[in-house]
Amino acid sequence: MPWPSPISTSPWNGSPAGTRAADVGTRPGPVRDAVAAQQSDWMQLLERLAYKAVEHGELEPDVDPAQLAFELNAVLVSANTSFILHGNPAVFERARAAVRGRLPGLPR
């Protein structure tokens, strides 16, 4: 099963709700609730994919899907934030390297 590869030079990278969460996370209301729900859905998707990869032998059996999902999301949000603030697309290669470090079977 191929792993999602949202890392590119687009300023949207990271979790779909990652950047918006910083904008609306402290303001109660329907927009914050919608962004929070989208972020939860994203994390659940990453966790389900990690769980399936373990089941199919694509990841080691001792991998914690929730932890892996958290780490992958953290890398993507960090790359996205760095790109938005500094405009340096080199952060995406660092993000790719971090993801490959956690998912060594990914193609280069």
Backbone torsions as a table, in degrees:
resi	resn	phi	psi	omega
1	MET	NA	123.3	179.1
2	PRO	-70.9	145.3	178.8
3	TRP	-87.4	142.5	178.3
4	PRO	-58.0	143.2	-179.2
5	SER	-128.7	74.3	-178.2
6	PRO	-82.3	1.1	-176.3
7	ILE	-79.9	120.8	175.9
8	SER	-154.0	-161.0	179.0
9	THR	-96.1	13.3	177.2
10	SER	-78.4	141.4	178.8
11	PRO	-71.4	1.2	179.4
12	TRP	-86.4	-11.2	-168.9
13	ASN	-52.8	170.3	-176.1
14	GLY	92.3	-168.6	178.9
15	SER	-68.1	148.8	-177.9
16	PRO	-55.3	-32.7	-177.9
17	ALA	-100.6	0.1	-172.9
18	GLY	-53.5	-53.4	-177.1
19	THR	-75.0	-38.3	179.8
20	ARG	-64.4	-31.3	-178.8
21	ALA	-59.3	-38.7	179.3
22	ALA	-65.9	-32.0	-179.6
23	ASP	-75.3	-39.3	-170.8
24	VAL	-116.3	-4.9	-172.9
25	GLY	-61.0	-26.8	-178.0
26	THR	-97.8	0.8	-178.9
27	ARG	-111.5	108.2	-179.4
28	PRO	-60.1	149.0	175.5
29	GLY	144.3	-178.7	-174.6
30	PRO	-66.9	-31.6	179.2
31	VAL	-68.1	-46.7	177.3
32	ARG	-59.2	-43.0	-179.8
33	ASP	-62.6	-40.4	179.5
34	ALA	-66.7	-42.5	178.7
35	VAL	-65.8	-41.0	178.2
36	ALA	-62.3	-41.3	178.8
37	ALA	-65.1	-41.4	179.1
38	GLN	-64.7	-40.0	179.1
39	GLN	-65.6	-39.9	176.9
40	SER	-63.2	-42.9	177.4
41	ASP	-60.3	-42.4	179.4
42	TRP	-61.4	-46.7	-179.4
43	MET	-65.4	-39.5	177.7
44	GLN	-64.1	-38.3	176.9
45	LEU	-62.7	-49.1	179.0
46	LEU	-58.6	-42.4	-179.5
47	GLU	-65.5	-43.5	178.4
48	ARG	-61.6	-42.4	178.9
49	LEU	-64.3	-39.7	177.9
50	ALA	-65.1	-42.5	178.9
51	TYR	-60.5	-45.2	178.7
52	LYS	-64.0	-38.6	178.4
53	ALA	-63.8	-37.6	175.5
54	VAL	-64.8	-47.6	179.8
55	GLU	-56.7	-37.6	-177.3
56	HIS	-88.8	4.8	178.4
57	GLY	76.3	13.8	179.6
58	GLU	-85.0	-16.5	172.9
59	LEU	-128.9	154.9	179.8
60	GLU	-60.4	147.2	-176.8
61	PRO	-64.6	-19.9	-179.4
62	ASP	-89.2	4.1	177.8
63	VAL	-68.9	131.4	175.7
64	ASP	-89.3	107.5	-176.4
65	PRO	-56.2	-38.5	179.8
66	ALA	-66.4	-40.7	179.2
67	GLN	-67.5	-43.2	179.0
68	LEU	-62.1	-43.5	178.2
69	ALA	-59.5	-43.7	179.2
70	PHE	-60.4	-46.7	-177.7
71	GLU	-65.5	-42.9	179.1
72	LEU	-64.1	-44.0	177.6
73	ASN	-61.2	-42.6	-179.7
74	ALA	-60.0	-41.7	178.9
75	VAL	-63.8	-45.9	-178.2
76	LEU	-65.7	-42.5	178.8
77	VAL	-65.1	-41.2	179.4
78	SER	-63.0	-44.8	178.6
79	ALA	-62.6	-43.8	179.6
80	ASN	-60.5	-48.6	-179.2
81	THR	-61.2	-45.4	179.2
82	SER	-61.1	-42.1	179.8
83	PHE	-65.0	-44.3	-179.4
84	ILE	-61.7	-42.7	-176.9
85	LEU	-76.4	-34.5	-171.4
86	HIS	-117.9	-15.2	176.6
87	GLY	69.2	14.8	-177.6
88	ASN	-96.3	109.6	-178.3
89	PRO	-67.4	-9.5	177.9
90	ALA	-61.8	-22.5	179.2
91	VAL	-62.1	-25.8	-178.6
92	PHE	-72.5	-31.3	175.0
93	GLU	-69.4	-37.7	174.8
94	ARG	-62.0	-41.8	178.5
95	ALA	-63.7	-42.8	177.5
96	ARG	-59.3	-43.2	179.9
97	ALA	-62.8	-40.5	179.2
98	ALA	-65.2	-42.8	179.5
99	VAL	-65.4	-43.7	178.0
100	ARG	-62.1	-31.7	177.6
101	GLY	-64.0	-33.2	178.1
102	ARG	-89.0	-23.8	-178.6
103	LEU	-126.8	72.4	-171.1
104	PRO	-62.2	-16.5	-179.6
105	GLY	-82.5	-1.1	-178.2
106	LEU	-68.2	143.1	174.4
107	PRO	-67.6	152.2	-179.4
108	ARG	-83.3	NA	NA
